[in-house]
């Protein structure tokens, strides 16, 4: 593992392998090779600003992740419902059918657009609202993709339920290790979480989910009038399950807990009803069961939240919104718009 950490983004080490797979698929020349701008889970390299090569090893369930990402990109290329980089080629670095990791890879077209995380601080409230609406509309199309002919992402609740069940084991201990919540709240987790079967009971047909819609996975560009969403990338965490699960990364990372942006996103998705306490408790349960620390900076950005004494209150604080929340957000947005108009005039 230590060697993997040292080398997984070392362009000098990986350059011969990158050139080998590019040559195999006629994607030459392969002169300038550099690591991707944001270190992720797997080795990712940019070739001559034309191609992105992504390798999958044995770490972090890489073989399944490759199969999932390959299948999702095939589905999206067939529907063209979701803007994503085109898949140019795929294969295995090591030939043959022997045992062991053959280092599968995917090669995508390179997109010059940067991630939303890189430019977020330069975006106006209007830009953020437009991105939130675009994400909502695109998420609806993603969740509507036909899964009847899939080989890996089968349209059943089995994988999703098993994920929730496994994450519920030692959930409190995991959050204690992360120090994600104040200790009094961590002590309430076991009594707060419903059984996994309750989180899937009565749901309709499961949907294709991105699974990790963070600011790093949204590519945006400025067209002179404002920032626009250009693509969604990295489907390695894709799964089939409840669309509510998609909101965890969206709200806690992409929107940074901004309920006005959450509302805009849900409205574009087709959901007009505000989020009440019952739904907020279900969403907080999914936050607690998320494979990663969803609260990594919540209490830093919201110091007053440290006074919260129970998980029900945290659920309401995180998720509930109504007319008063939205009116305050739009008032703030109108004020910013008026100020920009004065500067322009």
PLY file of the C-alpha trace (Angstrom):
ply
format ascii 1.0
element vertex 345
property float x
property float y
property float z
element edge 344
property int vertex1
property int vertex2
end_header
0.00 0.00 0.00
2.84 2.42 0.84
4.41 1.83 -2.57
1.05 2.40 -4.24
0.66 5.73 -2.45
4.13 6.82 -3.51
3.76 5.91 -7.17
0.08 6.08 -8.10
0.37 9.67 -9.42
4.04 9.53 -10.48
3.95 10.43 -14.18
7.58 9.40 -14.72
6.92 5.90 -13.39
3.68 5.44 -15.37
4.76 7.08 -18.65
5.90 3.81 -20.36
2.60 2.15 -19.51
0.58 5.15 -20.66
2.46 5.23 -23.96
1.98 1.48 -24.41
-1.82 1.64 -24.16
-2.02 4.77 -26.33
0.05 3.02 -29.02
-2.15 -0.05 -28.76
-5.21 2.02 -29.70
-3.54 4.34 -32.22
-3.78 7.35 -29.93
-0.38 8.77 -30.78
1.84 10.64 -30.29
2.01 10.49 -26.50
4.62 13.10 -25.71
3.61 15.12 -22.65
2.22 12.97 -19.84
1.21 14.51 -16.54
-0.84 13.45 -13.54
-4.45 14.53 -13.25
-5.04 17.85 -11.44
-6.87 16.32 -8.46
-5.42 13.16 -6.86
-8.10 10.51 -6.65
-8.23 6.81 -5.88
-6.60 5.42 -9.03
-3.70 6.44 -11.30
-4.98 9.04 -13.80
-2.81 10.77 -16.42
-3.39 13.42 -19.09
-1.71 12.83 -22.46
-0.91 15.83 -24.68
-4.16 17.50 -23.54
-5.94 14.99 -25.81
-6.55 11.89 -23.72
-7.09 10.88 -20.10
-5.80 7.42 -19.16
-7.12 5.82 -15.97
-5.71 2.55 -14.57
-7.38 0.27 -12.03
-5.38 -2.02 -9.75
-6.28 -4.30 -6.88
-6.58 -1.54 -4.29
-9.99 -0.14 -3.35
-11.92 -2.83 -5.24
-10.42 -1.60 -8.50
-11.58 -4.50 -10.65
-15.25 -3.91 -9.86
-14.79 -0.16 -10.16
-13.41 -0.61 -13.69
-16.36 -2.80 -14.67
-18.83 -0.31 -13.19
-17.28 2.73 -14.85
-17.01 0.96 -18.20
-20.66 -0.08 -18.08
-21.88 3.38 -17.07
-19.95 5.06 -19.87
-21.37 2.60 -22.37
-24.87 3.35 -21.11
-24.32 7.10 -21.31
-22.81 6.97 -24.78
-25.92 5.13 -25.96
-28.38 7.61 -24.45
-26.41 10.89 -24.67
-28.61 12.04 -21.78
-25.74 13.08 -19.53
-22.79 15.25 -20.67
-19.61 13.22 -20.06
-16.20 12.84 -21.73
-16.32 10.35 -24.59
-14.83 6.93 -23.89
-12.12 6.46 -26.55
-10.79 3.01 -25.63
-10.45 0.44 -22.89
-8.57 -2.77 -22.23
-6.00 -4.43 -19.97
-2.40 -3.39 -19.66
-1.28 -7.01 -19.18
-2.36 -9.51 -21.84
-3.52 -13.06 -21.18
-6.09 -14.77 -19.01
-3.90 -15.69 -16.04
-4.69 -15.06 -12.42
-3.90 -11.78 -10.75
-4.50 -8.17 -11.66
-4.14 -7.38 -15.36
-4.43 -3.62 -14.73
-7.53 -2.66 -16.72
-7.74 0.88 -18.03
-10.10 3.39 -19.59
-9.11 6.15 -22.02
-11.32 9.23 -22.29
-11.24 12.34 -24.43
-9.59 15.17 -22.51
-11.80 18.12 -21.61
-10.15 21.49 -20.94
-12.87 22.60 -18.55
-11.91 22.73 -14.88
-13.81 21.34 -11.92
-16.35 23.40 -10.05
-14.21 22.98 -6.94
-11.40 24.92 -8.61
-13.54 27.96 -9.47
-16.30 27.91 -6.86
-15.07 31.05 -5.09
-15.27 33.03 -8.36
-18.88 32.09 -9.03
-21.78 34.45 -8.37
-24.98 33.33 -6.61
-26.71 33.34 -10.01
-24.01 31.07 -11.44
-24.38 28.66 -8.53
-28.15 28.57 -8.96
-27.76 27.81 -12.68
-25.33 24.98 -11.91
-27.68 23.60 -9.25
-30.55 23.56 -11.75
-28.38 21.89 -14.38
-27.28 19.22 -11.91
-30.91 18.58 -10.96
-32.05 18.18 -14.55
-29.08 15.97 -15.48
-29.51 13.84 -12.35
-33.10 13.16 -13.34
-31.96 11.96 -16.75
-29.22 9.84 -15.19
-31.68 8.24 -12.79
-33.96 7.44 -15.73
-31.35 5.45 -17.71
-32.67 2.03 -18.78
-30.86 -0.74 -16.86
-32.62 -3.78 -18.29
-29.61 -5.01 -20.28
-26.85 -4.28 -17.77
-24.36 -6.93 -16.66
-22.85 -5.28 -13.56
-25.33 -2.66 -12.37
-28.41 -4.84 -12.17
-31.77 -3.09 -11.56
-32.39 -4.66 -8.15
-32.14 -3.45 -4.56
-29.67 -6.18 -3.57
-26.37 -4.28 -3.82
-27.80 -1.10 -2.30
-29.35 -2.95 0.63
-26.16 -4.89 1.31
-24.16 -1.66 1.25
-26.47 -0.07 3.82
-26.38 -3.20 5.96
-22.58 -3.42 5.93
-22.20 0.30 6.62
-24.55 0.04 9.60
-22.14 -2.39 11.27
-19.83 -0.39 13.57
-21.21 2.85 12.13
-20.66 4.74 15.39
-17.10 3.43 15.70
-16.32 4.61 12.18
-17.59 8.12 12.91
-15.70 8.15 16.18
-12.49 7.32 14.30
-13.22 10.09 11.80
-14.20 12.54 14.58
-16.94 13.56 12.20
-19.46 14.61 14.88
-19.34 15.77 18.50
-19.08 12.76 20.79
-22.60 13.18 22.30
-24.08 12.88 18.79
-21.94 9.86 17.93
-23.29 8.16 21.05
-26.84 8.51 19.61
-26.13 6.90 16.22
-27.12 3.33 17.07
-30.46 4.42 18.47
-31.10 6.82 15.59
-30.43 4.59 12.57
-33.43 2.61 11.29
-32.93 -0.98 10.11
-31.59 -1.03 6.52
-34.76 -2.67 5.26
-36.74 0.40 6.35
-34.55 2.59 4.16
-35.54 0.63 1.05
-39.07 -0.46 2.01
-41.79 0.79 -0.28
-39.39 2.28 -2.79
-40.03 2.10 -6.52
-37.65 0.65 -9.07
-34.03 1.48 -8.16
-32.18 4.01 -10.28
-28.67 4.44 -11.67
-26.79 6.78 -9.31
-23.49 8.58 -9.77
-22.82 8.03 -6.08
-20.27 10.83 -5.56
-21.47 14.08 -7.11
-18.92 16.35 -5.49
-17.49 19.63 -6.74
-14.46 17.76 -8.13
-16.68 15.72 -10.45
-18.55 18.63 -12.07
-16.71 20.29 -14.96
-17.63 23.89 -15.68
-16.56 26.65 -18.07
-17.20 30.39 -18.34
-18.85 31.41 -21.62
-18.58 35.16 -21.12
-22.03 35.45 -19.57
-21.56 33.05 -16.68
-20.38 29.63 -15.55
-22.01 26.65 -17.24
-21.94 22.94 -16.48
-20.08 21.08 -19.24
-19.70 17.51 -18.00
-19.97 15.09 -15.11
-17.02 12.76 -14.63
-15.81 9.78 -12.57
-18.47 7.10 -12.30
-16.32 4.71 -10.29
-18.70 4.93 -7.31
-21.84 4.47 -9.41
-24.46 2.11 -8.05
-28.12 1.25 -8.35
-30.35 2.40 -5.53
-32.48 5.18 -4.05
-32.14 8.60 -5.75
-32.19 10.16 -2.28
-28.70 8.75 -1.79
-27.46 11.06 -4.55
-28.24 14.07 -2.39
-25.57 13.27 0.21
-22.53 14.31 -1.84
-24.58 16.96 -3.66
-25.74 18.83 -0.58
-22.80 18.31 1.78
-20.01 18.85 -0.77
-21.21 20.42 -4.01
-23.72 22.84 -2.41
-21.86 23.24 0.90
-25.13 22.90 2.86
-26.83 25.75 0.96
-30.54 24.91 1.15
-31.38 27.45 -1.53
-29.19 25.55 -4.01
-30.67 22.26 -2.82
-34.15 23.57 -3.49
-33.19 24.79 -6.99
-31.66 21.41 -7.77
-34.71 19.47 -6.57
-37.09 21.78 -8.45
-35.17 21.15 -11.70
-35.25 17.44 -10.90
-39.04 17.61 -10.63
-39.50 17.67 -6.84
-41.49 20.69 -5.68
-42.25 19.69 -2.07
-40.01 21.13 0.68
-38.02 18.70 2.80
-39.69 18.10 6.17
-38.48 16.45 9.35
-39.38 12.88 8.40
-37.46 13.05 5.13
-34.62 14.89 6.87
-34.17 11.99 9.28
-33.95 9.53 6.43
-31.41 11.72 4.66
-29.31 12.05 7.82
-29.38 8.25 8.16
-27.96 7.98 4.64
-25.31 10.58 5.58
-24.28 8.47 8.55
-24.14 5.34 6.37
-22.19 7.05 3.57
-18.85 5.26 2.96
-16.90 8.49 3.46
-16.99 11.21 6.10
-19.82 13.38 4.78
-19.45 15.85 7.68
-15.74 16.53 7.19
-16.10 20.33 7.33
-19.70 20.90 8.42
-18.92 21.98 11.98
-16.02 24.13 10.80
-18.24 26.02 8.38
-21.13 26.13 10.84
-19.67 26.76 14.32
-23.13 27.29 15.83
-23.96 23.68 14.97
-21.65 22.55 17.76
-24.48 23.44 20.16
-26.78 20.82 18.61
-27.70 18.27 21.25
-29.40 15.47 19.29
-29.39 13.91 15.83
-33.02 14.90 15.14
-32.03 18.54 15.49
-29.00 17.98 13.26
-31.24 16.39 10.61
-33.54 19.41 10.61
-30.61 21.84 10.57
-28.99 20.09 7.63
-31.95 19.28 5.42
-35.25 20.97 6.28
-36.29 23.98 4.26
-39.46 25.90 3.58
-40.70 29.16 2.14
-38.75 31.33 4.60
-35.45 29.68 3.67
-36.06 30.15 -0.03
-37.22 33.76 0.25
-34.05 34.67 2.18
-31.91 33.01 -0.49
-33.62 34.81 -3.36
-33.40 38.13 -1.51
-29.65 37.60 -1.16
-29.42 36.70 -4.83
-31.43 39.74 -5.94
-29.20 42.01 -3.86
-26.08 40.55 -5.47
-27.60 40.92 -8.93
-28.51 44.56 -8.29
-24.99 45.32 -7.07
-23.46 43.77 -10.19
-25.83 45.78 -12.40
-24.75 49.03 -10.69
-21.07 48.13 -11.24
-21.75 47.33 -14.89
-23.69 50.57 -15.43
0 1
1 2
2 3
3 4
4 5
5 6
6 7
7 8
8 9
9 10
10 11
11 12
12 13
13 14
14 15
15 16
16 17
17 18
18 19
19 20
20 21
21 22
22 23
23 24
24 25
25 26
26 27
27 28
28 29
29 30
30 31
31 32
32 33
33 34
34 35
35 36
36 37
37 38
38 39
39 40
40 41
41 42
42 43
43 44
44 45
45 46
46 47
47 48
48 49
49 50
50 51
51 52
52 53
53 54
54 55
55 56
56 57
57 58
58 59
59 60
60 61
61 62
62 63
63 64
64 65
65 66
66 67
67 68
68 69
69 70
70 71
71 72
72 73
73 74
74 75
75 76
76 77
77 78
78 79
79 80
80 81
81 82
82 83
83 84
84 85
85 86
86 87
87 88
88 89
89 90
90 91
91 92
92 93
93 94
94 95
95 96
96 97
97 98
98 99
99 100
100 101
101 102
102 103
103 104
104 105
105 106
106 107
107 108
108 109
109 110
110 111
111 112
112 113
113 114
114 115
115 116
116 117
117 118
118 119
119 120
120 121
121 122
122 123
123 124
124 125
125 126
126 127
127 128
128 129
129 130
130 131
131 132
132 133
133 134
134 135
135 136
136 137
137 138
138 139
139 140
140 141
141 142
142 143
143 144
144 145
145 146
146 147
147 148
148 149
149 150
150 151
151 152
152 153
153 154
154 155
155 156
156 157
157 158
158 159
159 160
160 161
161 162
162 163
163 164
164 165
165 166
166 167
167 168
168 169
169 170
170 171
171 172
172 173
173 174
174 175
175 176
176 177
177 178
178 179
179 180
180 181
181 182
182 183
183 184
184 185
185 186
186 187
187 188
188 189
189 190
190 191
191 192
192 193
193 194
194 195
195 196
196 197
197 198
198 199
199 200
200 201
201 202
202 203
203 204
204 205
205 206
206 207
207 208
208 209
209 210
210 211
211 212
212 213
213 214
214 215
215 216
216 217
217 218
218 219
219 220
220 221
221 222
222 223
223 224
224 225
225 226
226 227
227 228
228 229
229 230
230 231
231 232
232 233
233 234
234 235
235 236
236 237
237 238
238 239
239 240
240 241
241 242
242 243
243 244
244 245
245 246
246 247
247 248
248 249
249 250
250 251
251 252
252 253
253 254
254 255
255 256
256 257
257 258
258 259
259 260
260 261
261 262
262 263
263 264
264 265
265 266
266 267
267 268
268 269
269 270
270 271
271 272
272 273
273 274
274 275
275 276
276 277
277 278
278 279
279 280
280 281
281 282
282 283
283 284
284 285
285 286
286 287
287 288
288 289
289 290
290 291
291 292
292 293
293 294
294 295
295 296
296 297
297 298
298 299
299 300
300 301
301 302
302 303
303 304
304 305
305 306
306 307
307 308
308 309
309 310
310 311
311 312
312 313
313 314
314 315
315 316
316 317
317 318
318 319
319 320
320 321
321 322
322 323
323 324
324 325
325 326
326 327
327 328
328 329
329 330
330 331
331 332
332 333
333 334
334 335
335 336
336 337
337 338
338 339
339 340
340 341
341 342
342 343
343 344
